[in-house]
Amino acid sequence: MTLQEAKSLWVGDIVLLSKSARKGKFLGITAQQKLKVEVNGKIIISSLTNVSVIGTEEVADWRLEIDQELKNPIPTESEKRKKKNIDYSALNSIDLHLEKLLENGTLSTLEHALDVQMKAAKDFIDENINRKRFKTTIIHGKGEGILKNHIVELLRSYREVRFFSEINNGGATEVLFEYL
């Protein structure tokens, strides 16, 4: 994989670590131009040459394997898109792009769009805190930075949020939680 190909990946894309034949979720690119991949809850730092993108059929097969192992079905993309039926408990990341949050993908105003995105982010963070998760990712996109700035303000309002930082060239924020 080239650096350019790696930069086109989205957080959460499924990739294959060639040397170990393990599959995992792409988390971002380090300052040393290595890839961060989550495999079975552990973060692996890998060279570009050791990583390849998995095709959609292989992703579907991998999802079935994971579903059978966990006996906890992973929501399909269409289930994630249903505004009122998103099960945040099954997600380690959330994509706040409107087309991912809404059934019909349209809203009356931009202000309403921000309200929908912020409510989804707050619900997602609350669910992660309730489940005592250690780490999560919020995908807000690069754009003008309006949504990202609101997300930062929201994260600062939680005492459980220990640390957060930009990943994926500023298109997402990784959040670490701490519980007392």
C-alpha positions as CSV (number, residue, x, y, z in Angstrom):
1,M,0.0,0.0,0.0
2,T,1.3,3.5,-0.8
3,L,1.0,6.5,1.5
4,Q,-1.5,8.0,-0.9
5,E,-3.7,4.9,-0.7
6,A,-3.4,5.0,3.1
7,K,-4.5,8.6,3.2
8,S,-7.7,7.7,1.2
9,L,-8.7,5.2,3.9
10,W,-11.5,6.1,6.4
11,V,-11.3,5.4,10.1
12,G,-13.1,2.0,10.5
13,D,-12.2,0.6,7.1
14,I,-11.3,-3.1,7.3
15,V,-7.8,-3.9,6.4
16,L,-5.6,-7.1,6.3
17,L,-2.2,-7.3,8.0
18,S,-0.4,-9.5,5.4
19,K,2.3,-11.0,7.5
20,S,0.0,-12.3,10.3
21,A,-3.1,-12.7,8.1
22,R,-5.1,-10.8,10.7
23,K,-8.0,-8.4,9.9
24,G,-8.7,-5.2,11.7
25,K,-10.0,-1.7,11.7
26,F,-8.0,1.2,10.3
27,L,-7.5,3.9,12.9
28,G,-5.2,6.4,11.3
29,I,-1.7,7.2,10.2
30,T,1.1,8.0,12.7
31,A,3.6,10.8,12.4
32,Q,6.1,8.2,11.3
33,Q,3.8,7.3,8.4
34,K,2.8,3.9,9.8
35,L,-0.7,2.6,10.0
36,K,-2.7,2.2,13.3
37,V,-4.9,-0.8,13.1
38,E,-7.2,-2.3,15.8
39,V,-7.1,-6.1,15.9
40,N,-9.2,-7.8,18.6
41,G,-9.2,-4.7,20.8
42,K,-5.4,-4.2,20.5
43,I,-3.7,-1.4,18.6
44,I,-1.1,-2.6,16.0
45,I,1.3,-0.2,14.4
46,S,2.3,-1.5,11.0
47,S,4.3,-0.5,7.9
48,L,2.5,0.5,4.8
49,T,3.8,-2.6,2.9
50,N,2.2,-5.0,5.4
51,V,-1.3,-3.6,5.0
52,S,-3.9,-4.1,2.3
53,V,-7.5,-3.2,1.9
54,I,-10.1,-6.0,2.1
55,G,-12.8,-6.2,-0.5
56,T,-16.5,-6.0,0.4
57,E,-17.1,-9.7,0.2
58,E,-14.2,-10.5,2.5
59,V,-15.5,-7.8,4.9
60,A,-18.9,-9.5,4.9
61,D,-17.2,-12.9,5.7
62,W,-15.2,-11.3,8.4
63,R,-18.3,-9.7,10.0
64,L,-19.9,-13.2,10.0
65,E,-16.9,-14.7,11.8
66,I,-16.9,-11.9,14.4
67,D,-20.7,-12.2,14.8
68,Q,-20.4,-15.9,15.5
69,E,-17.5,-15.4,18.0
70,L,-19.2,-12.6,19.9
71,K,-22.8,-13.9,19.4
72,N,-23.6,-10.2,19.2
73,P,-24.6,-9.1,15.7
74,I,-22.8,-6.2,14.2
75,P,-25.3,-3.6,12.8
76,T,-25.4,-3.4,9.0
77,E,-24.8,-0.1,7.3
78,S,-28.6,0.4,6.7
79,E,-29.2,-0.3,10.4
80,K,-26.6,2.3,11.4
81,R,-28.3,4.9,9.1
82,K,-31.7,4.7,10.7
83,K,-31.8,7.8,12.9
84,K,-33.9,6.5,15.7
85,N,-32.7,2.9,15.7
86,I,-29.0,3.3,16.0
87,D,-27.7,0.9,18.7
88,Y,-24.7,2.9,20.0
89,S,-23.8,0.1,22.4
90,A,-22.5,-2.1,19.5
91,L,-20.3,0.7,18.0
92,N,-16.7,1.7,18.8
93,S,-16.9,4.6,16.5
94,I,-19.6,6.9,15.1
95,D,-19.7,8.6,11.7
96,L,-21.5,11.9,12.0
97,H,-21.8,12.6,8.3
98,L,-25.5,13.2,7.7
99,E,-25.9,10.5,5.1
100,K,-24.9,8.0,7.8
101,L,-27.3,9.4,10.4
102,L,-30.5,10.0,8.5
103,E,-32.8,7.6,6.6
104,N,-33.6,10.1,3.7
105,G,-30.4,12.2,4.1
106,T,-32.2,15.5,3.9
107,L,-32.8,18.3,6.4
108,S,-34.6,21.6,6.3
109,T,-31.7,23.8,7.6
110,L,-28.0,23.6,8.4
111,E,-28.8,24.5,12.0
112,H,-31.1,21.5,12.3
113,A,-28.3,19.3,10.7
114,L,-25.9,20.4,13.5
115,D,-28.5,19.6,16.1
116,V,-29.0,16.1,14.7
117,Q,-25.2,15.5,14.6
118,M,-24.6,16.8,18.1
119,K,-27.5,14.7,19.6
120,A,-26.1,11.6,17.9
121,A,-22.6,12.5,19.3
122,K,-23.9,13.1,22.8
123,D,-25.9,9.8,22.8
124,F,-22.9,7.9,21.5
125,I,-20.6,9.4,24.2
126,D,-23.1,8.7,26.9
127,E,-23.5,5.1,25.8
128,N,-19.7,4.6,25.8
129,I,-19.5,6.1,29.3
130,N,-22.3,3.9,30.5
131,R,-20.5,0.8,29.1
132,K,-17.2,2.0,30.6
133,R,-15.4,1.8,27.3
134,F,-11.8,2.9,27.3
135,K,-11.5,4.3,23.8
136,T,-13.8,5.4,20.9
137,T,-13.6,7.4,17.7
138,I,-15.9,10.2,16.5
139,I,-15.8,10.8,12.7
140,H,-16.9,14.4,12.0
141,G,-15.2,15.0,8.7
142,K,-12.8,17.8,7.8
143,G,-15.0,20.5,6.2
144,E,-15.1,23.9,7.8
145,G,-14.5,22.7,11.3
146,I,-17.8,23.8,12.8
147,L,-18.9,20.3,13.8
148,K,-15.4,19.4,15.1
149,N,-15.4,22.6,17.3
150,H,-18.7,21.7,18.7
151,I,-17.5,18.1,19.4
152,V,-14.5,19.4,21.2
153,E,-16.7,21.6,23.4
154,L,-18.9,18.6,24.1
155,L,-16.0,16.4,25.0
156,R,-14.6,19.0,27.4
157,S,-17.9,18.9,29.3
158,Y,-17.4,15.3,30.3
159,R,-15.3,14.5,33.4
160,E,-14.8,11.0,32.1
161,V,-13.0,12.2,29.0
162,R,-9.3,11.9,29.9
163,F,-7.8,12.8,26.5
164,F,-8.8,13.4,22.9
165,S,-6.9,14.1,19.7
166,E,-7.3,14.5,16.0
167,I,-6.7,11.5,13.8
168,N,-7.2,10.8,10.1
169,N,-5.7,14.2,9.0
170,G,-8.3,16.0,11.2
171,G,-11.3,14.2,9.9
172,A,-11.9,12.3,13.2
173,T,-11.3,12.5,16.9
174,E,-10.0,9.7,19.1
175,V,-11.4,9.8,22.7
176,L,-9.9,8.1,25.7
177,F,-12.0,7.7,28.8
178,E,-11.0,7.3,32.5
179,Y,-13.3,6.2,35.3
180,L,-12.7,6.8,39.0
